[in-house]
Amino acid sequence: METLTSQLPTLNKYIKRIKRQQTEDKDCNKWDVEKQLPKLPVPDLNSTLDKYLRCLQPILPSKKFEHTRKLVEEFRSPNGIGHQLQELLLKYASETENWVRQYFKDENDQLRFVSRLICGILDYKVLIDARELPVDRATSREKGQPLCMEQYYRLFSSYRIPGADNDRLLLTKTKVIHEPEHVIVAYRNTFWVLDVVVNFTRLDEDDLYVLLKRIVQMGDDDPVSDDVGIFSSLPRRMWGKIRMELMTDALNRDSLDLIERCIFLVCLDKVENNWDIYDNTLESNADECTLLTKYSEIERNNLSLAEQILHGGKNMINCCNRWYDKTMQFIVGEDGACGVNYEHSPSEAIAVIQLIEHLFRYMTEKSKERFRRSKSLCELPTPHRLKWNLNKLLRRQIKTAKDTLRSSIDDFDLNILEFNDYGKAFVKLHNMSPDAFIQMSLQFTYFKMYDKLVSTYESASTRRFYFGRVDNIRANTPEVLEWAQAMVDEENIIPAAEKLQLFRRAMQAQTDLMIQNILGQGMDNHMLALKQIAHNHQIPIPELFLDEGYKMSSHFALSTSQVTTNLAESFMCYGAVVPDGYGCSYNVHDDQFCFCISSFKSCLTTDSTRFADVLTDTLYEIRDLCTLVQKQQTLALRRPSYASKMELPVIPTLITSARNVIAENPSRTDK
C-alpha cells in the first residue's frame, strides 16, 4: 500500500532536507534520536525549599518572611511532613512516565490563501499522524539534545470540554484507516462543515477554494447569525452549564460533536472599518463625510490586529466568529489580517510557533513546485451549516455572553511597544544574554513604578524529558532587588561600574535559574506535586501551603514570556493572569524589541501605556549604563526619564502592511 508521504513529494523533499541538515550537525550527531528521552527528575527537597525562600525574600516584608522561613524549616525537618511527601512523590515518579504531566491535563485573495493554508496544514498533518516530524533539538546547554515532540501531536487532535466544576481535555485517537475528516469554517458568526477527505481522497487546493466560495455565498445569501460561538468566551463554569443545556437537544449534540471532532477551525473575518476606535484624533462630533474620509486615511495597526485575533475586535463584529475551546483557530480577515488563536492546555507557545514556521516555509516551497496533485475525481460535497435549537433560556444567555465579553473587551488594556533604537545585537556586543537582559528590564520597570518586586512567571521548557512541558523561571531574585535599589540611588554614591556589576550579577542569577529549570531542577512543579501528593493520600495540607507567603508566590503580578518567531512582522500576545497584574510577551530581534503589554483597566494600580513608557525609559537607562562603563566614564547615573530628556518617541509605530499575530488563549478560571 502506497504511503501518504510518498504521495506528497514536496513534503518528502522538505522533510528529508531537514533531517539531512540534522545528520550533518555535529551537535545533533552526539545524540541517539531513537533512544527514549529520560524521565523528568524529581528535584532534591532541600534545593526546592531553598529556591522557594529565595523567591519570597525580595517580595515579602521581613516579619512575614521570617514566619514563612520557620514553616519551611518545620516542613523539611527530619520529622516534618516534607520528607514523607517527597518519598510518596519519588514512588509515584518511579511508576509513571512524567510525574508532573497530570497537572497539565485537566474576497478571492482571502479564500485562495485559506485554501492553500488548509492544504499545507493537511500535508503537515500527515507527518503528525505518522509521528514522523523531524525531532527538535536543544540549541543551548547540551546542544543537539533531542526534545520531546508530544506537544505537536496534540495540536490537531485535542479539544477542551468545559465542565460545571473542572474542564477536561479530549484527545482523539488517529486511526490507521482514513475516516472522513473535516474542518469547521466560521463565517458571519455561523459555523460550516468543510469536508477535506471524501471517499478516502484528499481534496486539493482548487476544490477547497470552490467549497470556501460556496460557504461565503451561502452565508451572504442567508446572513442571519446564530451567535452560538460567543458561549465559549464565557467563564468556564458558566459555559459548562450552558453546554449541558445545549446537550439536551439532539440537533445541538450533533453540532457540538462536529465542532469537537474537527481538525481545526478557520475563521473568515469581516473587515473592521472602525479604526477610529484605535485612533484618538477623531472628534466626537465629526460629520459622516469627515468620518468616511478619515477611515480611508487610518492605517491598520498592531493593536487593532492583536485585539481582533484575541477577541474579534472592539466593535465585536467578529466576536461570535470564534470557538475558543478548539486548540487551533486560524483567523484570516478580508483585509489580509492573519493570526492564530490557540487554547493553551495541550501545548506551549513554542510548539505552536515552530509548527507554524515549518508550515509557512513548506507552503512557500510548495508554491514553487511544478508538481500539482491530480484533480479529485469525486463529486464535491456541499458544505452544510451547523444548526442549533435554542430555547428562550439559551437565547437570553447569548445576550448575557455578549454583555460579558463587551465588558471584558472594554476592560482589556493592551499596549504594543516596538522599541527600535537597539536590539539583541547591542546586548550580545556586551556579552549579555538577551533574555536575561529583558527580564532585568521588566523587573526594574516594575520596581520604578511600584517601589517593589512581585512574583514573576517566565516559562522554561522541560522538553528534554519525556512528556516535558514547562516550569517557571522566577526573575524576582534577591540579586535583582539589590541592583534595582542601586539604580535608583538619588545621592550618586554608587558608581556606574558597580551598578553594571550588580546588573551582571542579577542576570547571572536569572541564567542559573533558567538552566536549573530546563534541566529538570525547577521549583514550581515540585512544590505543586508535593501539595497534590498530600491531597491524593488524604494527608492534611501542610501549613506551608496555607501560608500567605505561598499565596503570594503563586500570585503572578508579572507574567512574561519570550516568544521569538522568525516569521516576518509577527508577534504574540496574551492577557494578564491576575486582576492586578501585567502580561508581557516579547520578541527579540537584532535591531529591535517588541513587547505586548496587557493589564485590566478596572484595576486602579495598573496601566499598560505607563508601563510601556517606563519600560522605554528603562531600556535607554540600561543602554546608557553599559555605554558609560564601556567608555570608562565614572559618572554615576541618576534616574531621569531618558525618553523625555532625549525627546525620543515611545508610541508604537503604526504599520501599513498586513501582519501576523498569535494570540494565546490561556487556561481560564472563574474569578
FENTABEL-V974080 format. One record per residue. N is the residue number from 1. RES is the residue in one small letter. PSI is psi as a letter, one per 20 degrees, with the letter a starting at -180 (none if undefined). BURIAL is b if it has 9 or more other C-alpha atoms within 8 Angstrom, else e. Layout:
N|RES|PSI|BURIAL, N|RES|PSI|BURIAL
This chain:
1|m|p|e, 2|e|p|e, 3|t|q|e, 4|l|h|e, 5|t|h|b, 6|s|i|e, 7|q|i|e, 8|l|m|b, 9|p|h|e, 10|t|g|b, 11|l|g|b, 12|n|g|b, 13|k|g|e, 14|y|g|b, 15|i|g|b, 16|k|h|e, 17|r|g|e, 18|i|g|b, 19|k|h|b, 20|r|g|e, 21|q|h|e, 22|q|h|b, 23|t|h|b, 24|e|i|e, 25|d|o|e, 26|k|h|e, 27|d|g|b, 28|c|h|b, 29|n|i|b, 30|k|i|e, 31|w|q|b, 32|d|o|e, 33|v|i|e, 34|e|i|e, 35|k|p|e, 36|q|p|e, 37|l|q|b, 38|p|q|e, 39|k|q|e, 40|l|p|b, 41|p|q|e, 42|v|o|b, 43|p|q|b, 44|d|p|e, 45|l|g|b, 46|n|h|e, 47|s|g|e, 48|t|g|b, 49|l|h|b, 50|d|g|e, 51|k|h|b, 52|y|g|b, 53|l|h|b, 54|r|h|b, 55|c|h|b, 56|l|h|b, 57|q|g|b, 58|p|i|b, 59|i|i|b, 60|l|q|b, 61|p|q|e, 62|s|g|e, 63|k|g|e, 64|k|h|b, 65|f|g|b, 66|e|h|e, 67|h|g|e, 68|t|h|b, 69|r|g|b, 70|k|h|e, 71|l|h|b, 72|v|g|b, 73|e|h|e, 74|e|h|e, 75|f|h|b, 76|r|j|b, 77|s|q|e, 78|p|h|e, 79|n|j|e, 80|g|r|b, 81|i|h|b, 82|g|g|b, 83|h|h|b, 84|q|g|e, 85|l|h|b, 86|q|g|b, 87|e|g|e, 88|l|h|b, 89|l|g|b, 90|l|h|b, 91|k|g|e, 92|y|g|b, 93|a|h|b, 94|s|i|e, 95|e|i|e, 96|t|r|e, 97|e|h|b, 98|n|o|b, 99|w|i|b, 100|v|i|e, 101|r|h|b, 102|q|h|e, 103|y|i|e, 104|f|i|e, 105|k|d|b, 106|d|none|b, 107|e|g|e, 108|n|g|e, 109|d|g|e, 110|q|g|b, 111|l|h|b, 112|r|g|b, 113|f|g|e, 114|v|g|b, 115|s|h|b, 116|r|h|b, 117|l|g|b, 118|i|g|e, 119|c|g|b, 120|g|g|b, 121|i|g|b, 122|l|h|e, 123|d|g|b, 124|y|h|b, 125|k|h|b, 126|v|g|b, 127|l|h|b, 128|i|g|b, 129|d|h|b, 130|a|i|e, 131|r|l|e, 132|e|j|e, 133|l|q|e, 134|p|p|e, 135|v|p|b, 136|d|q|e, 137|r|q|b, 138|a|q|b, 139|t|i|e, 140|s|r|e, 141|r|n|e, 142|e|l|e, 143|k|q|b, 144|g|i|b, 145|q|p|b, 146|p|q|b, 147|l|q|b, 148|c|p|b, 149|m|j|b, 150|e|h|e, 151|q|h|b, 152|y|h|b, 153|y|i|b, 154|r|i|b, 155|l|h|b, 156|f|j|b, 157|s|k|b, 158|s|q|b, 159|y|p|b, 160|r|o|b, 161|i|p|b, 162|p|q|b, 163|g|r|b, 164|a|h|b, 165|d|g|e, 166|n|q|e, 167|d|r|b, 168|r|q|b, 169|l|o|b, 170|l|p|e, 171|l|p|e, 172|t|p|e, 173|k|p|e, 174|t|p|e, 175|k|q|e, 176|v|g|e, 177|i|p|e, 178|h|p|e, 179|e|r|e, 180|p|p|b, 181|e|q|b, 182|h|q|b, 183|v|q|b, 184|i|p|b, 185|v|p|b, 186|a|p|b, 187|y|p|b, 188|r|k|b, 189|n|k|b, 190|t|r|b, 191|f|p|b, 192|w|q|b, 193|v|o|b, 194|l|o|b, 195|d|p|b, 196|v|i|b, 197|v|o|b, 198|v|p|b, 199|n|l|e, 200|f|j|e, 201|t|p|e, 202|r|p|e, 203|l|q|b, 204|d|a|b, 205|e|g|b, 206|d|g|e, 207|d|g|b, 208|l|h|b, 209|y|g|b, 210|v|g|e, 211|l|h|b, 212|l|h|b, 213|k|h|b, 214|r|g|b, 215|i|g|b, 216|v|g|b, 217|q|g|e, 218|m|h|e, 219|g|h|b, 220|d|h|e, 221|d|h|e, 222|d|m|e, 223|p|j|e, 224|v|p|e, 225|s|q|e, 226|d|h|e, 227|d|j|b, 228|v|h|b, 229|g|h|b, 230|i|h|b, 231|f|h|b, 232|s|i|b, 233|s|i|b, 234|l|r|b, 235|p|q|b, 236|r|g|b, 237|r|h|b, 238|m|g|b, 239|w|h|b, 240|g|g|b, 241|k|h|b, 242|i|h|b, 243|r|g|b, 244|m|h|e, 245|e|g|b, 246|l|h|b, 247|m|i|b, 248|t|i|e, 249|d|p|b, 250|a|g|e, 251|l|g|b, 252|n|h|b, 253|r|g|b, 254|d|g|e, 255|s|g|b, 256|l|g|e, 257|d|g|e, 258|l|h|b, 259|i|g|b, 260|e|h|e, 261|r|i|b, 262|c|r|b, 263|i|g|b, 264|f|r|b, 265|l|q|b, 266|v|p|b, 267|c|o|b, 268|l|o|b, 269|d|q|b, 270|k|q|b, 271|v|p|e, 272|e|o|e, 273|n|i|e, 274|n|m|e, 275|w|i|b, 276|d|h|b, 277|i|h|e, 278|y|j|e, 279|d|p|e, 280|n|j|e, 281|t|i|e, 282|l|p|b, 283|e|q|e, 284|s|h|e, 285|n|j|e, 286|a|q|e, 287|d|r|e, 288|e|h|e, 289|c|g|e, 290|t|g|e, 291|l|g|b, 292|l|h|e, 293|t|g|e, 294|k|h|b, 295|y|g|b, 296|s|i|e, 297|e|h|e, 298|i|p|b, 299|e|q|b, 300|r|p|b, 301|n|r|b, 302|n|h|b, 303|l|g|b, 304|s|h|b, 305|l|g|b, 306|a|g|b, 307|e|h|b, 308|q|g|b, 309|i|h|b, 310|l|g|b, 311|h|j|b, 312|g|i|b, 313|g|q|b, 314|k|h|b, 315|n|j|e, 316|m|j|b, 317|i|h|b, 318|n|j|b, 319|c|h|b, 320|c|j|b, 321|n|k|b, 322|r|q|b, 323|w|n|b, 324|y|i|b, 325|d|i|b, 326|k|p|b, 327|t|g|b, 328|m|p|b, 329|q|o|b, 330|f|p|b, 331|i|p|b, 332|v|p|b, 333|g|r|b, 334|e|h|b, 335|d|j|e, 336|g|i|b, 337|a|p|b, 338|c|p|b, 339|g|r|b, 340|v|p|b, 341|n|o|b, 342|y|q|b, 343|e|p|b, 344|h|h|b, 345|s|g|b, 346|p|h|b, 347|s|r|b, 348|e|r|b, 349|a|h|b, 350|i|h|e, 351|a|g|b, 352|v|g|b, 353|i|g|b, 354|q|h|b, 355|l|g|b, 356|i|h|e, 357|e|g|b, 358|h|g|e, 359|l|g|b, 360|f|h|e, 361|r|g|e, 362|y|g|b, 363|m|h|b, 364|t|g|e, 365|e|g|b, 366|k|h|b, 367|s|h|e, 368|k|i|e, 369|e|q|e, 370|r|h|e, 371|f|p|e, 372|r|p|e, 373|r|q|e, 374|s|q|e, 375|k|p|e, 376|s|p|b, 377|l|i|e, 378|c|q|e, 379|e|p|e, 380|l|p|e, 381|p|q|e, 382|t|p|e, 383|p|q|b, 384|h|q|e, 385|r|p|e, 386|l|p|b, 387|k|q|e, 388|w|q|e, 389|n|o|e, 390|l|o|e, 391|n|r|e, 392|k|h|e, 393|l|g|e, 394|l|h|b, 395|r|h|b, 396|r|h|e, 397|q|h|b, 398|i|g|b, 399|k|g|e, 400|t|g|e, 401|a|h|b, 402|k|g|b, 403|d|h|e, 404|t|g|b, 405|l|h|b, 406|r|g|b, 407|s|g|e, 408|s|g|e, 409|i|g|b, 410|d|h|b, 411|d|i|b, 412|f|p|b, 413|d|o|b, 414|l|p|b, 415|n|p|b, 416|i|o|b, 417|l|p|b, 418|e|o|b, 419|f|o|b, 420|n|j|e, 421|d|h|e, 422|y|r|b, 423|g|b|b, 424|k|h|b, 425|a|g|b, 426|f|g|b, 427|v|g|b, 428|k|h|b, 429|l|h|e, 430|h|j|e, 431|n|l|e, 432|m|q|b, 433|s|p|b, 434|p|g|b, 435|d|g|e, 436|a|h|b, 437|f|g|b, 438|i|g|e, 439|q|g|b, 440|m|h|b, 441|s|g|b, 442|l|g|b, 443|q|g|b, 444|f|h|b, 445|t|g|b, 446|y|g|b, 447|f|g|b, 448|k|h|b, 449|m|h|e, 450|y|i|e, 451|d|k|e, 452|k|r|e, 453|l|r|b, 454|v|r|b, 455|s|p|b, 456|t|p|b, 457|y|p|b, 458|e|p|b, 459|s|q|b, 460|a|p|b, 461|s|p|b, 462|t|k|b, 463|r|i|b, 464|r|i|b, 465|f|q|b, 466|y|p|b, 467|f|k|b, 468|g|q|b, 469|r|e|b, 470|v|r|b, 471|d|a|b, 472|n|p|b, 473|i|o|b, 474|r|o|b, 475|a|i|b, 476|n|m|b, 477|t|r|b, 478|p|h|b, 479|e|h|b, 480|v|g|b, 481|l|g|b, 482|e|g|b, 483|w|g|b, 484|a|g|b, 485|q|h|e, 486|a|h|b, 487|m|h|b, 488|v|j|e, 489|d|o|b, 490|e|i|e, 491|e|j|e, 492|n|k|b, 493|i|h|e, 494|i|p|b, 495|p|q|b, 496|a|h|b, 497|a|h|e, 498|e|h|e, 499|k|g|b, 500|l|h|b, 501|q|g|e, 502|l|h|b, 503|f|g|b, 504|r|h|b, 505|r|g|b, 506|a|g|b, 507|m|h|b, 508|q|h|b, 509|a|g|b, 510|q|g|b, 511|t|g|b, 512|d|g|e, 513|l|g|b, 514|m|g|b, 515|i|g|b, 516|q|g|b, 517|n|g|b, 518|i|i|b, 519|l|j|b, 520|g|j|b, 521|q|k|b, 522|g|r|b, 523|m|g|b, 524|d|g|e, 525|n|h|b, 526|h|g|b, 527|m|g|b, 528|l|g|e, 529|a|h|b, 530|l|g|b, 531|k|g|b, 532|q|h|e, 533|i|g|b, 534|a|g|b, 535|h|g|b, 536|n|h|e, 537|h|j|e, 538|q|k|e, 539|i|p|e, 540|p|p|e, 541|i|p|b, 542|p|q|b, 543|e|h|e, 544|l|h|b, 545|f|i|b, 546|l|i|b, 547|d|q|b, 548|e|h|e, 549|g|g|b, 550|y|h|b, 551|k|g|b, 552|m|h|b, 553|s|h|b, 554|s|j|e, 555|h|n|e, 556|f|n|b, 557|a|i|b, 558|l|o|b, 559|s|o|b, 560|t|r|b, 561|s|p|b, 562|q|o|b, 563|v|n|b, 564|t|p|e, 565|t|q|b, 566|n|i|e, 567|l|p|e, 568|a|p|e, 569|e|l|e, 570|s|q|b, 571|f|r|b, 572|m|q|b, 573|c|q|b, 574|y|r|b, 575|g|r|b, 576|a|q|b, 577|v|i|b, 578|v|q|b, 579|p|h|e, 580|d|k|b, 581|g|a|b, 582|y|q|b, 583|g|p|b, 584|c|o|b, 585|s|q|b, 586|y|q|b, 587|n|p|b, 588|v|p|b, 589|h|r|b, 590|d|g|b, 591|d|j|b, 592|q|r|b, 593|f|p|b, 594|c|p|b, 595|f|p|b, 596|c|o|b, 597|i|p|b, 598|s|q|b, 599|s|a|b, 600|f|p|b, 601|k|h|b, 602|s|i|e, 603|c|p|e, 604|l|i|e, 605|t|i|e, 606|t|q|b, 607|d|o|b, 608|s|h|b, 609|t|g|e, 610|r|g|e, 611|f|g|b, 612|a|g|b, 613|d|g|b, 614|v|h|b, 615|l|g|b, 616|t|g|b, 617|d|g|b, 618|t|g|b, 619|l|h|b, 620|y|g|b, 621|e|g|b, 622|i|h|b, 623|r|g|e, 624|d|h|e, 625|l|g|b, 626|c|g|b, 627|t|g|e, 628|l|g|b, 629|v|h|b, 630|q|h|e, 631|k|j|e, 632|q|k|e, 633|q|q|e, 634|t|j|b, 635|l|p|e, 636|a|p|b, 637|l|q|b, 638|r|b|b, 639|r|l|e, 640|p|r|e, 641|s|n|e, 642|y|h|b, 643|a|g|b, 644|s|h|e, 645|k|h|e, 646|m|i|e, 647|e|l|e, 648|l|q|e, 649|p|q|e, 650|v|j|b, 651|i|p|e, 652|p|q|e, 653|t|p|e, 654|l|q|e, 655|i|q|b, 656|t|j|e, 657|s|r|e, 658|a|q|b, 659|r|r|b, 660|n|q|b, 661|v|q|b, 662|i|o|b, 663|a|p|b, 664|e|p|b, 665|n|n|b, 666|p|r|e, 667|s|p|e, 668|r|q|e, 669|t|q|e, 670|d|q|e, 671|k|none|e
